[in-house]
Amino acid sequence: MHIRHFLVIAIVLAIASCNSKDTMESYLATADSTQLADLSGLHAGSRKILRTADMQYRVANVVTATMQAEKLVAAAHGMVVKSQIHNSVTSVKNMPYTSDSLKRTQVYTPTAQLVLKVPAEYADTVMQQLGTMAQFTESRTISQQDLTYAYLSNALKNEKAEQQQPAKGKEASVLASTPEAIAQKDARDEAVVDHRIQNLQLLDEADYATITVAFVQPEMVDVQTVINPEYATRTPFGTELQVAGGKGLNLLRGLILFAFQLWPLWLIAAAGVWLYRILRRQPVMLPKKA
């Protein structure tokens, strides 16, 4: 490759780097802007309004409603932060069906939980479309919070921190190099960063509304045929005979051992019988007549 090509690539990369740096600086500058327009009206464009909504609807089909809500958010250039579908089982009943199977009937309630972020200008449209999916509205709460003065407070603190920068000069440079001055500068810089990040978060919350919606479906019944666990786990007859024989043998073994443990008693009993027989064989001496 000719050296001229390398120069062209280097120039292009340098321009792209400058553009990226300018974009980042422009983005960060929005966190410190204190130049706000008129704030006298509640609907003034300079106000930073946080919009949130919390809704719970009963729908005909939870899965269908969830998919429609996700498509709706995508069309509004928003983002699905969370989408969860869950079936809450309320009761389960097993009934005999055949010799080796059961008919299982379970009652469950399908539910879905969604957390949506949409551009603030589309929030009303999205909420209205979500409402059209409902058969019954169980709850609906919409709230707005003015974050303008929290944003302005952080911006003014950063502006004041910039004004408190140490003066330039040889003596100022010596003073700025002391441990106390370095610690103060670090603390001031960290506070500026914290305020800037807070303001960027406030701007993001003002630009995108957060909608939490729950879909609930009426109770459903699910019937299915499942294998009978007692039948599946039943021991074969031959094995049961073998096990029973083994248990009987163990019982006999235990009786023999128990009887053997009583050998002193058996010995005493045998001695008693032997002594009884000896005494029985001896003649009885009758008294003589006078």
C-alpha positions, 0 to 999 in steps of 0.5 A, spaced: 500 500 500 502 506 498 504 511 503 499 516 501 493 511 502 496 511 510 496 518 510 488 518 508 486 513 513 490 516 518 486 523 517 480 519 516 481 516 523 483 523 526 477 526 524 472 521 526 476 521 533 475 529 533 467 528 531 466 522 537 470 527 542 465 533 540 459 529 540 461 526 547 463 533 550 456 536 547 452 530 550 456 532 557 455 539 556 447 538 557 448 536 564 451 543 566 447 547 562 443 553 566 440 556 560 433 554 561 427 558 558 421 560 561 419 556 567 413 560 569 408 555 565 407 548 568 408 545 560 414 550 559 418 546 554 424 547 559 421 543 565 424 536 566 418 532 567 418 525 570 412 521 567 410 514 570 404 510 570 402 503 573 396 499 570 393 493 571 388 490 566 384 484 565 385 481 558 382 475 554 389 472 553 395 474 556 400 472 551 397 475 545 396 482 550 404 481 551 406 480 544 402 486 542 404 491 548 412 489 546 410 491 538 407 497 540 413 499 544 418 497 538 413 502 534 414 507 539 422 507 539 422 505 546 424 499 550 422 493 553 425 493 560 422 487 563 417 482 560 415 476 564 409 471 563 407 466 569 402 461 570 399 461 578 397 454 579 391 455 584 389 447 585 391 440 582 387 434 582 389 427 580 383 422 578 384 415 576 383 414 568 386 407 566 390 402 570 397 405 569 395 413 568 391 419 571 387 425 569 390 431 572 386 437 572 389 444 574 386 451 575 391 456 574 391 464 572 396 467 567 399 473 569 404 478 565 409 483 568 412 488 563 416 494 565 416 499 558 420 505 557 417 510 551 419 517 549 415 522 553 412 524 547 409 517 545 407 516 552 400 518 552 399 514 545 402 508 548 398 508 554 391 509 550 393 503 546 394 499 552 388 500 555 384 498 549 386 491 550 383 491 557 376 487 558 376 490 565 381 495 568 383 493 575 387 499 577 391 505 573 395 510 576 399 516 572 404 520 576 408 526 574 414 529 578 418 535 576 425 534 576 427 541 573 430 544 580 433 538 582 437 538 575 438 546 576 441 545 583 446 540 580 448 544 574 449 551 579 453 547 583 458 545 578 458 552 575 460 554 582 465 549 582 468 551 576 469 558 578 473 555 584 478 553 580 485 555 583 488 561 580 494 560 575 501 562 577 508 559 581 505 561 588 498 558 586 502 552 583 506 551 589 499 551 594 495 547 589 501 541 590 500 540 598 496 534 600 490 538 603 489 542 596 490 535 592 484 532 597 480 538 596 481 538 588 479 531 588 473 531 592 471 537 588 472 533 582 468 527 584 462 532 586 462 535 579 462 528 576 456 525 581 452 532 579 453 531 572 451 523 572 445 525 576 443 530 571 444 526 565 440 521 569 434 526 570 434 528 563 434 520 561 428 520 566 425 526 563 425 524 556 423 517 557 416 515 560 416 509 565 410 504 564 409 498 568 403 494 566 400 487 569 396 483 565 391 478 568 387 473 565 381 469 568 382 462 571 384 457 566 383 449 566 388 445 564 387 437 563 392 432 561 393 425 562 399 423 566 402 416 568 400 413 574 407 414 579 404 408 583 404 404 577 410 406 574 414 405 581 411 398 583 415 393 584 415 386 580 411 380 583 417 376 582 422 381 586 416 382 591 417 374 592 424 375 593 424 380 597 419 377 602 423 371 602 429 375 604 425 378 609 423 371 612 430 369 612 432 375 616 427 373 621 429 366 622 436 368 622 434 373 628 430 368 632 436 363 632 440 368 634 435 371 639 434 363 642 442 362 642 443 369 646 438 365 651 443 359 652 444 360 660 436 359 661 436 353 656 442 350 660 438 352 667 432 349 664 435 342 662 439 342 669 432 343 672 429 337 668 435 332 669 434 334 677 427 332 677 427 326 673 433 323 678 428 325 684 422 322 681 426 315 680 427 315 688 422 310 692 418 313 697 419 311 704 413 310 708 413 310 715 412 303 719 406 301 723 407 300 731 
